[in-house]
Amino acid sequence: MSFLVGPASGALVAGGVYYGFSNLIHTTTQQHRKDLHELSARISGASTALLQAPPPAATRIGRRPFISYVESRWNQEIETLFRGFYSWDTRLQEWGRDLLYETVPPPHSDRAQQDSLNSPALKTT
């Protein structure tokens, strides 16, 4: 019989703790609900003159056309710079690929020598 007393007393204590917390949560929820309802009624029924609220953020932000212009020009210049580096990188990759796989004749080949000999600057007539 004593082996039933321990679990029964534990269940009784757990049930009491559960009931206490459940009741506390229920009462505080009801109080918060009541307070929120009262505040909502006060705000919706009050005129704008009675509300001591700051002006909206959109009215507090001043327009600065010069700063906006400088920022946009800066962004355009940075974009141009990055696009230039990207095109250099692409051309360098293509040049490296052509150099590695020899799709373009090397500068000291027979064809390059013939082209240099046939150039109009070297001809004397």
OpenMM code with the backbone's topology and positions (N, CA, C; nanometers):
from openmm import Vec3, app, unit

residues = "MET SER PHE LEU VAL GLY PRO ALA SER GLY ALA LEU VAL ALA GLY GLY VAL TYR TYR GLY PHE SER ASN LEU ILE HIS THR THR THR GLN GLN HIS ARG LYS ASP LEU HIS GLU LEU SER ALA ARG ILE SER GLY ALA SER THR ALA LEU LEU GLN ALA PRO PRO PRO ALA ALA THR ARG ILE GLY ARG ARG PRO PHE ILE SER TYR VAL GLU SER ARG TRP ASN GLN GLU ILE GLU THR LEU PHE ARG GLY PHE TYR SER TRP ASP THR ARG LEU GLN GLU TRP GLY ARG ASP LEU LEU TYR GLU THR VAL PRO PRO PRO HIS SER ASP ARG ALA GLN GLN ASP SER LEU ASN SER PRO ALA LEU LYS THR THR".split()
positions = [
    Vec3(0.0805, -0.1185, 0.0000),
    Vec3(0.0000, 0.0000, 0.0000),
    Vec3(0.0857, 0.1261, 0.0000),
    Vec3(0.2002, 0.1186, 0.0631),
    Vec3(0.2851, 0.2365, 0.0709),
    Vec3(0.3414, 0.2724, -0.0675),
    Vec3(0.3466, 0.1739, -0.1588),
    Vec3(0.3979, 0.2042, -0.2925),
    Vec3(0.2962, 0.2869, -0.3720),
    Vec3(0.1717, 0.2967, -0.3307),
    Vec3(0.0711, 0.3788, -0.3978),
    Vec3(0.0639, 0.5204, -0.3396),
    Vec3(0.1086, 0.5372, -0.2157),
    Vec3(0.0978, 0.6666, -0.1489),
    Vec3(0.1917, 0.7692, -0.2135),
    Vec3(0.3121, 0.7301, -0.2496),
    Vec3(0.4094, 0.8224, -0.3098),
    Vec3(0.3610, 0.8786, -0.4428),
    Vec3(0.3233, 0.7920, -0.5375),
    Vec3(0.2747, 0.8450, -0.6654),
    Vec3(0.1450, 0.9245, -0.6513),
    Vec3(0.0566, 0.8824, -0.5595),
    Vec3(-0.0695, 0.9548, -0.5404),
    Vec3(-0.0434, 1.0940, -0.4848),
    Vec3(0.0461, 1.1039, -0.3877),
    Vec3(0.0755, 1.2362, -0.3325),
    Vec3(0.1458, 1.3231, -0.4370),
    Vec3(0.2322, 1.2659, -0.5200),
    Vec3(0.2967, 1.3414, -0.6278),
    Vec3(0.1951, 1.3917, -0.7290),
    Vec3(0.0980, 1.3069, -0.7634),
    Vec3(-0.0055, 1.3482, -0.8575),
    Vec3(-0.0911, 1.4587, -0.7983),
    Vec3(-0.1204, 1.4496, -0.6683),
    Vec3(-0.2007, 1.5530, -0.6013),
    Vec3(-0.1264, 1.6866, -0.6004),
    Vec3(0.0024, 1.6848, -0.5701),
    Vec3(0.0822, 1.8082, -0.5684),
    Vec3(0.0911, 1.8657, -0.7104),
    Vec3(0.1159, 1.7801, -0.8118),
    Vec3(0.1231, 1.8271, -0.9499),
    Vec3(-0.0092, 1.8873, -0.9958),
    Vec3(-0.1190, 1.8244, -0.9576),
    Vec3(-0.2507, 1.8785, -0.9921),
    Vec3(-0.2741, 2.0133, -0.9262),
    Vec3(-0.2335, 2.0281, -0.8010),
    Vec3(-0.2489, 2.1569, -0.7332),
    Vec3(-0.1657, 2.2662, -0.7989),
    Vec3(-0.0421, 2.2337, -0.8340),
    Vec3(0.0440, 2.3318, -0.9008),
    Vec3(-0.0158, 2.3702, -1.0361),
    Vec3(-0.0637, 2.2716, -1.1109),
    Vec3(-0.1252, 2.2982, -1.2407),
    Vec3(-0.2468, 2.3885, -1.2249),
    Vec3(-0.3332, 2.3575, -1.1291),
    Vec3(-0.4537, 2.4378, -1.1068),
    Vec3(-0.4168, 2.5811, -1.0679),
    Vec3(-0.3155, 2.5966, -0.9832),
    Vec3(-0.2747, 2.7305, -0.9398),
    Vec3(-0.2242, 2.8143, -1.0571),
    Vec3(-0.1342, 2.7570, -1.1400),
    Vec3(-0.0821, 2.8310, -1.2549),
    Vec3(-0.1908, 2.8568, -1.3585),
    Vec3(-0.2773, 2.7612, -1.3807),
    Vec3(-0.3847, 2.7781, -1.4772),
    Vec3(-0.4782, 2.8907, -1.4339),
    Vec3(-0.5137, 2.8937, -1.3077),
    Vec3(-0.6019, 2.9980, -1.2558),
    Vec3(-0.5333, 3.1346, -1.2640),
    Vec3(-0.4031, 3.1412, -1.2304),
    Vec3(-0.3292, 3.2663, -1.2377),
    Vec3(-0.3225, 3.3190, -1.3817),
    Vec3(-0.2954, 3.2301, -1.4766),
    Vec3(-0.2890, 3.2701, -1.6174),
    Vec3(-0.4253, 3.3181, -1.6646),
    Vec3(-0.5297, 3.2494, -1.6263),
    Vec3(-0.6647, 3.2871, -1.6674),
    Vec3(-0.7024, 3.4252, -1.6146),
    Vec3(-0.6772, 3.4522, -1.4875),
    Vec3(-0.7152, 3.5817, -1.4298),
    Vec3(-0.6323, 3.6956, -1.4889),
    Vec3(-0.5033, 3.6747, -1.5103),
    Vec3(-0.4230, 3.7822, -1.5683),
    Vec3(-0.4608, 3.8074, -1.7143),
    Vec3(-0.4981, 3.7024, -1.7851),
    Vec3(-0.5427, 3.7199, -1.9234),
    Vec3(-0.6711, 3.8007, -1.9272),
    Vec3(-0.7633, 3.7714, -1.8392),
    Vec3(-0.8881, 3.8473, -1.8337),
    Vec3(-0.8616, 3.9938, -1.8000),
    Vec3(-0.7696, 4.0196, -1.7080),
    Vec3(-0.7369, 4.1573, -1.6710),
    Vec3(-0.6722, 4.2314, -1.7885),
    Vec3(-0.5813, 4.1665, -1.8575),
    Vec3(-0.5191, 4.2299, -1.9739),
    Vec3(-0.6217, 4.2586, -2.0834),
    Vec3(-0.7116, 4.1654, -2.1064),
    Vec3(-0.8161, 4.1845, -2.2065),
    Vec3(-0.9021, 4.3048, -2.1726),
    Vec3(-0.9378, 4.3176, -2.0450),
    Vec3(-1.0204, 4.4298, -1.9995),
    Vec3(-0.9451, 4.5615, -2.0164),
    Vec3(-0.8162, 4.5641, -1.9790),
    Vec3(-0.7361, 4.6856, -1.9919),
    Vec3(-0.7196, 4.7268, -2.1384),
    Vec3(-0.6939, 4.6301, -2.2247),
    Vec3(-0.6793, 4.6606, -2.3670),
    Vec3(-0.8089, 4.7152, -2.4264),
    Vec3(-0.9216, 4.6605, -2.3846),
    Vec3(-1.0496, 4.7088, -2.4340),
    Vec3(-1.0726, 4.8536, -2.3906),
    Vec3(-1.0406, 4.8853, -2.2654),
    Vec3(-1.0563, 5.0230, -2.2169),
    Vec3(-0.9651, 5.1193, -2.2923),
    Vec3(-0.8391, 5.0789, -2.3145),
    Vec3(-0.7467, 5.1655, -2.3876),
    Vec3(-0.7904, 5.1860, -2.5327),
    Vec3(-0.8397, 5.0814, -2.5945),
    Vec3(-0.8886, 5.0924, -2.7312),
    Vec3(-1.0067, 5.1884, -2.7396),
    Vec3(-1.0972, 5.1776, -2.6444),
    Vec3(-1.2128, 5.2671, -2.6432),
    Vec3(-1.1687, 5.4117, -2.6209),
    Vec3(-1.0698, 5.4344, -2.5353),
    Vec3(-1.0205, 5.5705, -2.5103),
    Vec3(-0.9515, 5.6293, -2.6324),
    Vec3(-0.8732, 5.5471, -2.7019),
    Vec3(-0.8019, 5.5975, -2.8187),
    Vec3(-0.8974, 5.6242, -2.9343),
    Vec3(-0.9897, 5.5339, -2.9598),
    Vec3(-1.0809, 5.5521, -3.0728),
    Vec3(-1.1803, 5.6643, -3.0471),
    Vec3(-1.2124, 5.6931, -2.9232),
    Vec3(-1.3074, 5.7997, -2.8924),
    Vec3(-1.2426, 5.9347, -2.8726),
    Vec3(-1.1127, 5.9412, -2.8599),
    Vec3(-1.0447, 6.0676, -2.8335),
    Vec3(-1.0190, 6.1430, -2.9634),
    Vec3(-1.0178, 6.2739, -2.9531),
    Vec3(-0.9863, 6.3545, -3.0708),
    Vec3(-0.8341, 6.3619, -3.0866),
    Vec3(-0.7904, 6.4085, -3.2010),
    Vec3(-0.6469, 6.4130, -3.2261),
    Vec3(-0.5780, 6.5185, -3.1408),
    Vec3(-0.6490, 6.6181, -3.0959),
    Vec3(-0.5888, 6.7218, -3.0118),
    Vec3(-0.5539, 6.6671, -2.8737),
    Vec3(-0.6274, 6.5680, -2.8275),
    Vec3(-0.6015, 6.5128, -2.6950),
    Vec3(-0.4857, 6.4142, -2.6938),
    Vec3(-0.4585, 6.3544, -2.8084),
    Vec3(-0.3492, 6.2581, -2.8145),
    Vec3(-0.2161, 6.3320, -2.8204),
    Vec3(-0.1264, 6.3006, -2.7322),
    Vec3(0.0043, 6.3643, -2.7252),
    Vec3(0.1073, 6.2797, -2.8019),
    Vec3(0.0838, 6.2582, -2.9284),
    Vec3(0.1727, 6.1748, -3.0089),
    Vec3(0.2654, 6.2629, -3.0917),
    Vec3(0.3849, 6.2144, -3.1183),
    Vec3(0.4754, 6.2909, -3.2050),
    Vec3(0.4240, 6.2883, -3.3487),
    Vec3(0.4686, 6.3812, -3.4308),
    Vec3(0.4249, 6.3795, -3.5705),
    Vec3(0.4758, 6.2545, -3.6412),
    Vec3(0.4120, 6.2145, -3.7488),
    Vec3(0.4549, 6.0949, -3.8212),
    Vec3(0.5984, 6.1093, -3.8728),
    Vec3(0.6617, 5.9973, -3.8919),
    Vec3(0.8018, 5.9967, -3.9338),
    Vec3(0.8193, 6.0589, -4.0718),
    Vec3(0.7227, 6.0421, -4.1600),
    Vec3(0.7336, 6.0966, -4.2952),
    Vec3(0.7403, 6.2489, -4.2933),
    Vec3(0.6751, 6.3125, -4.1980),
    Vec3(0.6804, 6.4580, -4.1909),
    Vec3(0.8063, 6.5067, -4.1217),
    Vec3(0.8692, 6.4217, -4.0434),
    Vec3(0.9899, 6.4620, -3.9725),
    Vec3(1.1160, 6.4487, -4.0568),
    Vec3(1.1086, 6.3749, -4.1672),
    Vec3(1.2254, 6.3548, -4.2523),
    Vec3(1.2292, 6.4670, -4.3551),
    Vec3(1.3337, 6.5436, -4.3517),
    Vec3(1.3491, 6.6527, -4.4469),
    Vec3(1.4083, 6.6041, -4.5769),
    Vec3(1.3738, 6.6691, -4.6855),
    Vec3(1.4266, 6.6327, -4.8171),
    Vec3(1.5612, 6.7006, -4.8352),
    Vec3(1.6589, 6.6243, -4.8854),
    Vec3(1.7927, 6.6763, -4.9094),
    Vec3(1.8322, 6.6404, -5.0517),
    Vec3(1.7982, 6.7246, -5.1496),
    Vec3(1.8255, 6.6874, -5.2889),
    Vec3(1.9742, 6.6780, -5.3196),
    Vec3(2.0583, 6.7625, -5.2598),
    Vec3(2.2007, 6.7570, -5.2904),
    Vec3(2.2621, 6.6263, -5.2416),
    Vec3(2.2270, 6.5854, -5.1207),
    Vec3(2.2797, 6.4597, -5.0666),
    Vec3(2.2325, 6.3421, -5.1520),
    Vec3(2.1070, 6.3451, -5.1924),
    Vec3(2.0555, 6.2374, -5.2780),
    Vec3(2.1296, 6.2334, -5.4108),
    Vec3(2.1578, 6.3514, -5.4672),
    Vec3(2.2311, 6.3575, -5.5929),
    Vec3(2.3723, 6.3018, -5.5775),
    Vec3(2.4400, 6.3407, -5.4707),
    Vec3(2.5768, 6.2935, -5.4480),
    Vec3(2.5779, 6.1419, -5.4284),
    Vec3(2.4830, 6.0908, -5.3520),
    Vec3(2.4763, 5.9457, -5.3292),
    Vec3(2.4504, 5.8712, -5.4593),
    Vec3(2.3593, 5.9227, -5.5431),
    Vec3(2.3295, 5.8527, -5.6685),
    Vec3(2.4495, 5.8569, -5.7627),
    Vec3(2.5199, 5.9720, -5.7699),
    Vec3(2.6392, 5.9790, -5.8545),
    Vec3(2.7484, 5.8852, -5.8036),
    Vec3(2.7653, 5.8785, -5.6722),
    Vec3(2.8643, 5.7879, -5.6128),
    Vec3(2.8321, 5.6443, -5.6514),
    Vec3(2.7058, 5.6066, -5.6379),
    Vec3(2.6655, 5.4702, -5.6726),
    Vec3(2.6875, 5.4426, -5.8207),
    Vec3(2.6625, 5.5414, -5.9076),
    Vec3(2.6854, 5.5213, -6.0502),
    Vec3(2.8334, 5.5030, -6.0799),
    Vec3(2.9173, 5.5814, -6.0152),
    Vec3(3.0612, 5.5693, -6.0383),
    Vec3(3.1144, 5.4350, -5.9897),
    Vec3(3.0691, 5.3912, -5.8745),
    Vec3(3.1116, 5.2611, -5.8223),
    Vec3(3.0638, 5.1496, -5.9143),
    Vec3(2.9410, 5.1625, -5.9650),
    Vec3(2.8891, 5.0615, -6.0578),
    Vec3(2.9727, 5.0571, -6.1846),
    Vec3(3.0098, 5.1737, -6.2380),
    Vec3(3.0935, 5.1787, -6.3579),
    Vec3(3.2291, 5.1150, -6.3317),
    Vec3(3.2857, 5.1424, -6.2154),
    Vec3(3.4143, 5.0845, -6.1791),
    Vec3(3.4066, 4.9316, -6.1734),
    Vec3(3.3029, 4.8793, -6.1090),
    Vec3(3.2899, 4.7341, -6.0986),
    Vec3(3.2619, 4.6706, -6.2342),
    Vec3(3.1822, 4.7376, -6.3168),
    Vec3(3.1586, 4.6836, -6.4511),
    Vec3(3.2884, 4.6808, -6.5319),
    Vec3(3.3718, 4.7832, -6.5162),
    Vec3(3.5003, 4.7854, -6.5853),
    Vec3(3.5902, 4.6713, -6.5400),
    Vec3(3.5979, 4.6493, -6.4091),
    Vec3(3.6790, 4.5380, -6.3596),
    Vec3(3.6239, 4.4043, -6.4081),
    Vec3(3.4914, 4.3937, -6.4152),
    Vec3(3.4316, 4.2693, -6.4638),
    Vec3(3.4692, 4.2451, -6.6093),
    Vec3(3.4648, 4.3513, -6.6921),
    Vec3(3.5002, 4.3313, -6.8336),
    Vec3(3.6486, 4.2994, -6.8469),
    Vec3(3.7348, 4.3621, -6.7661),
    Vec3(3.8768, 4.3271, -6.7685),
    Vec3(3.8966, 4.1813, -6.7309),
    Vec3(3.8259, 4.1383, -6.6296),
    Vec3(3.8379, 3.9999, -6.5854),
    Vec3(3.7942, 3.9043, -6.6954),
    Vec3(3.6852, 3.9368, -6.7623),
    Vec3(3.6357, 3.8511, -6.8705),
    Vec3(3.7366, 3.8452, -6.9850),
    Vec3(3.7901, 3.9617, -7.0236),
    Vec3(3.8893, 3.9628, -7.1315),
    Vec3(4.0161, 3.8878, -7.0909),
    Vec3(4.0574, 3.9020, -6.9655),
    Vec3(4.1761, 3.8313, -6.9183),
    Vec3(4.1540, 3.6802, -6.9186),
    Vec3(4.0347, 3.6362, -6.8814),
    Vec3(4.0039, 3.4932, -6.8849),
    Vec3(4.0083, 3.4412, -7.0280),
    Vec3(3.9497, 3.5170, -7.1203),
    Vec3(3.9505, 3.4743, -7.2599),
    Vec3(4.0928, 3.4694, -7.3144),
    Vec3(4.1737, 3.5705, -7.2815),
    Vec3(4.3123, 3.5729, -7.3261),
    Vec3(4.3897, 3.4546, -7.2690),
    Vec3(4.3696, 3.4249, -7.1406),
    Vec3(4.4365, 3.3108, -7.0785),
    Vec3(4.3932, 3.1792, -7.1398),
    Vec3(4.2649, 3.1664, -7.1681),
    Vec3(4.2143, 3.0453, -7.2308),
    Vec3(4.2735, 3.0296, -7.3703),
    Vec3(4.2788, 3.1388, -7.4460),
    Vec3(4.3381, 3.1325, -7.5800),
    Vec3(4.4863, 3.0997, -7.5724),
    Vec3(4.5545, 3.1552, -7.4753),
    Vec3(4.6974, 3.1301, -7.4597),
    Vec3(4.7238, 2.9849, -7.4209),
    Vec3(4.6440, 2.9317, -7.3295),
    Vec3(4.6634, 2.7933, -7.2842),
    Vec3(4.6321, 2.6919, -7.3930),
    Vec3(4.5246, 2.7164, -7.4643),
    Vec3(4.4809, 2.6179, -7.5633),
    Vec3(4.5260, 2.6538, -7.7042),
    Vec3(4.6064, 2.7567, -7.7197),
    Vec3(4.6677, 2.7985, -7.8442),
    Vec3(4.5684, 2.8137, -7.9577),
    Vec3(4.4599, 2.8832, -7.9323),
    Vec3(4.3651, 2.9108, -8.0391),
    Vec3(4.4068, 3.0343, -8.1165),
    Vec3(4.4988, 3.1135, -8.0620),
    Vec3(4.5529, 3.2306, -8.1302),
    Vec3(4.7009, 3.2031, -8.1534),
    Vec3(4.7535, 3.2304, -8.2713),
    Vec3(4.8960, 3.2021, -8.2960),
    Vec3(4.9831, 3.2872, -8.2043),
    Vec3(5.0919, 3.2305, -8.1564),
    Vec3(5.1808, 3.3071, -8.0690),
    Vec3(5.2423, 3.4238, -8.1442),
    Vec3(5.2889, 3.5260, -8.0739),
    Vec3(5.3395, 3.6450, -8.1426),
    Vec3(5.4671, 3.6198, -8.2218),
    Vec3(5.5444, 3.5154, -8.1966),
    Vec3(5.6697, 3.4905, -8.2664),
    Vec3(5.6568, 3.3788, -8.3697),
    Vec3(5.5401, 3.3549, -8.4197),
    Vec3(5.5230, 3.2494, -8.5202),
    Vec3(5.5613, 3.3034, -8.6586),
    Vec3(5.5654, 3.2150, -8.7578),
    Vec3(5.6003, 3.2545, -8.8938),
    Vec3(5.4993, 3.3533, -8.9506),
    Vec3(5.3727, 3.3313, -8.9190),
    Vec3(5.2679, 3.4193, -8.9700),
    Vec3(5.2845, 3.5604, -8.9143),
    Vec3(5.3167, 3.5684, -8.7859),
    Vec3(5.3356, 3.7007, -8.7257),
    Vec3(5.4551, 3.7706, -8.7871),
    Vec3(5.5636, 3.6946, -8.8201),
    Vec3(5.6812, 3.7552, -8.8821),
    Vec3(5.6490, 3.8027, -9.0242),
    Vec3(5.5718, 3.7234, -9.0968),
    Vec3(5.5345, 3.7630, -9.2315),
    Vec3(5.4477, 3.8881, -9.2288),
    Vec3(5.3537, 3.8930, -9.1322),
    Vec3(5.2680, 4.0105, -9.1213),
    Vec3(5.3492, 4.1341, -9.0892),
    Vec3(5.4519, 4.1181, -9.0054),
    Vec3(5.5327, 4.2350, -8.9696),
    Vec3(5.6209, 4.2783, -9.0860),
    Vec3(5.6669, 4.1829, -9.1682),
    Vec3(5.7483, 4.2188, -9.2828),
    Vec3(5.6660, 4.2839, -9.3925),
    Vec3(5.5407, 4.2474, -9.4038),
    Vec3(5.4534, 4.3021, -9.5070),
    Vec3(5.3839, 4.4301, -9.4638),
    Vec3(5.4158, 4.4809, -9.3500),
    Vec3(5.3464, 4.6011, -9.3025),
    Vec3(5.3875, 4.7205, -9.3887),
    Vec3(5.3002, 4.8158, -9.4104),
    Vec3(5.3315, 4.9303, -9.4975),
    Vec3(5.4398, 5.0207, -9.4411),
    Vec3(5.4654, 5.0175, -9.3128),
    Vec3(5.5657, 5.1052, -9.2535),
    Vec3(5.7066, 5.0619, -9.2934),
    Vec3(5.7280, 4.9332, -9.3206),
    Vec3(5.8613, 4.8836, -9.3526),
    Vec3(5.8916, 4.8847, -9.5007),
    Vec3(5.7944, 4.9017, -9.5844),
    Vec3(5.8154, 4.8973, -9.7290),
    Vec3(5.8797, 5.0285, -9.7757),
    Vec3(5.9825, 5.0112, -9.8537),
    Vec3(6.0481, 5.1265, -9.9156),
    Vec3(6.0407, 5.1072, -10.0660),
    Vec3(5.9783, 5.1921, -10.1341),
    Vec3(5.9661, 5.1769, -10.2794),
    Vec3(6.0405, 5.2812, -10.3536),
] * unit.nanometer
topology = app.Topology()
chain = topology.addChain("A")
for resn in residues:
    res = topology.addResidue(resn, chain)
    for name in ("N", "CA", "C"):
        topology.addAtom(name, app.Element.getBySymbol(name[0]), res)
